[in-house]
């Protein structure tokens, strides 16, 4: 089993920034990459704000905050991405992820682990055509990554037991709870949770009640967030993309059918909190 000392995170959006934050706090050297300089700056501000909140709550000391911040290198130079573990948190498109892994494999050693934060795409498909596919693994964090304890670890058809063990040790080092999953569409959580969103959207489509009432009902039943508040937090666009991917991978089984209402929100740019408006208005 290898020890992860350095991590390259590709994609500085909500998930990528959160992953970089927890890795640096756990003592690892982190490279956070994005092609967009403004996106990197936004990630830096968000990470430093989260660290400050942790200090104020007594969960992190001021010296540890400073040390963690200094472990993160923000870069838009792809050639700098050389690490023990490379984890992508980019667009949920198979070809985009596979192309990224081909480029990462070309500039890293055969021992470098290539991990995907995919919510739904089978790891076996991502690893296809990658040199040494036994080092490709799924390490799926949940939003917000710096707070959510659960992390799914997914083995593709070629993933080696050693890589699975290393991934599990890595997740434990972050102070999180690893759960291994088979390489099936949506893995565990997104498959189970899909109907939390899909059925709520169907109720709304059929004018049974409003989305606000659905959220109030679910929250009063013990759920921390109703489905529409949760979609806004995750990103309506991201949630729709995952639903569409799972729908396709289950041979268009009607129980996974994406909602036309959600599609309309995506087309309008109402992507949730990150855009200031989703099902709710945040402006």
N, C-alpha and C positions, 0 to 999 in steps of 0.2 A: 504493500500500500504506500502510495506517494504522499508527501506532505505538501499542502498548498501554501506557498509563501507569497506568491504574486498572482494577481487577477487582472485580466483585461475585460472590461465591460463595454460592449458595443451597443450604442444607443443610449442617449442621456435623457430620455423621457422619464415619465413618472416611475416606471419599473426599473429602468437602468440606473437612475439616480439613487433609488432606494437600495438596490443591490450594492452599488458602490459604497454607499454610506455604511451599511452593516459590515461589509468586508474590511473597510478601513478601521472601523471601530474595534474589530476583532484582531487588529494588529497586522493585517496584510498590506503589501504595497499594491496600490490600485491605479490602473490606467482607465480613465473614463473617456471613451471616444464618441465623437459625433461629427458629421460633416458640417454641421451648422455651429458657428461660433456663438450666436445668440442663444441657441439651445444649451450649449455648455455653460454659458454664464447664468442662465436661468437655473440650471441644475446646481451650480455652485452655491447660488444664493439660497436655494431650497434646502440643500444639505446642511449648510452652516446654520440656517434657521432651526432646523430639526435638532442639531447638536446643542444649540443654545437652549432650546426648550428642555432638552434632557438634563442640562446643567441646572436649570431653574427648578426642575422637579427632583433634583438630587439623585438622578440616575446616572450621571456622568460628572466627573470632576473637570474643572477648568483646564488643568494640564493635560488630561486625557483628551479633551475636546480639541485642543491645539495640536496634539500629536496625531490625532485621527485626520484632521484637516490637512496636515502636512504630508500624509501618506497618499493623498489623492492627487494624481497628475491629470489635468484636463487637457485633452489633445484632439486635434483634427488631423494629425499625421498618422496615417494607417500603419506605416512602417515601424512605429513605436510599439505596436501591439505584439509584444513578445512576453509570454508569461507562462506560469505553470498551468493556469486555467483560463480559458477564454470563454466568456458566457455572453450570448447575444440576447438582446431585448429589443428587437427591431420589428419591422412590419410582419404581420402574420401571413406571409406568403411563402410557400415552399421553395420556389425557385430562387427567391431573394436570399433566404436563409442558406440554401445549399451553395449558392455562389459565394456568399460570405465565408463559409467554412472552407471552401476550396482555397480562397485567398489566405485565410489564416493558417491553414495547413502548410501552405507553400513557404511561409516565413517563420514557422515555429518547428521545434523538434518533434519527433515521433512520440515523445512522452507527454507533450502538451495535451491536456484534456479539452475537448471541444464540447461545450454544453449549450443547450438551447433552453430558453425560458418560455418556449411555446406553450400556449394554453390548450392546443387541440391537435396539432399536426403530428402524426406518428414519427418517432425518432428514427425508425428504420428507413423511412422515406428521406429524411434529412441527411442521413449518413450514406445514402446510396451514391457511389462514385467518389467518396472521400477516401484518401489514402489512410490506411490503418483505421477502419471504421469501428474497431473495438474500443477506441477512445472517445467515441461520440455518445453523449448521455443527455438525458433531459433533467434539468434542475429547475423546477417550476415554483417560483415564489408567488405570493399573493399580495394584493394591493391593500394597504400600503406596506411595502416590503420591510420597512424598518420597525413595524409594529406587529404584523401578522406572524405568528409562530410556525404555522404549518408550511412545509416545503415538500412537494412531491418529487421523488427521484424515479426516473423512468429509464428502463433498459430497452434499447433497441435489440433487434435480432442478433447483432454482432457485438454488442457492448460486453466488455469483459467483466468478470466478477471483481477483479482488482479495481477497475475504474468505479464500479458501483460502491465498493467499500470506501474508496477515496472520497467520492461524492458525499457519502453519508457522514464521514468524519469531518468534511468541510462544513456541512450544514450544522452539525453539532457544535463545531467551533464557533459558529455564528450565534450560538445560544438558541437555535431553533429546533423544531421537531421534524425529523425526516420520516416520510412514509413512502415505501417503495410501491411502484405501480407497474402493471403490465402495459405494453405498448399498444393501447387501444384508443380510438378517437375520444378526445376529451378526458382521457385518463380516469381519475376517480371524481374529483371535485367538480370539474366543469360538466361532466356527464350528469351527475346527480343534480347539480344546481341549475342546469339548463332549463328545467321545467319551472323553477322558481320565477324565471323571467318570462319564458314562453307562455305559460298558462296565465300569468298576470296580464300580459299583453293581449291575449285572446279575450280575457274578461273585459278589458278596455275596448277592444275592437267591437265586441258585441254590445257595447253600451250598457253592461250590467251595472256598472258604477264607475266612479272617477278613479284616476290613478292615485289621487290623494287619499281616498277612502281605502283603497287596496293597501297602501303603505301603512295607514293607521291601523288597519286590521291586523296585518302581519306583525307590526311592532308591538301591538297590544297582546299578541299571542306569544311573545317572547323573543322574536327575531330582533337583533340589534338594529337592523335597517330594513325597511321595506324594499321590494324589488326595484322600484323606480328611483328611489334615493341611491340605491346601490349601483344601478346602471349609470347614474349621473357621476358617481364617484369613480367608478372604473373607467368610464368613458363610453358613451352610447355607441360611438363608432367601433371601439374595441369589442364591446359586447356583441354588437351585430356581426362583426367579422368572425368571431368565435362561433356564434350560432350558425352562420352560413357554412363555415368549414365543417362543423360536426354534421349538419344536414347533408352536405355533399358526401361525407365519408360514410354515413349510414344509408347510402343509396337513396337519398331523398325520402326517407321515412317521414311521414306527415307529422309525427309527434315532435319533430325537431324543426318544423317549418319556421323560417324567420318571419317576423311581423312586418306588414306593410307600413304600420305606424312608425316603427323603429327605423325602417328604411327612409321614410320621409324626414325624420329627425336628422339622420346622417346626411342626407342630400342638402338639407337646409343649413348644415353646419352647427346644429344644436347638439354638440357632443358632450354636454355636461359641464361640470364645474370648471374644467380646464378652459372652456370657451365662454364661461359666464352664463350659459343657458343650455338647459337640456329639457327634461320634463319640468324641472323647476327653473326659476330665474334667480341667478346669483349676483346680478349687477346691483 
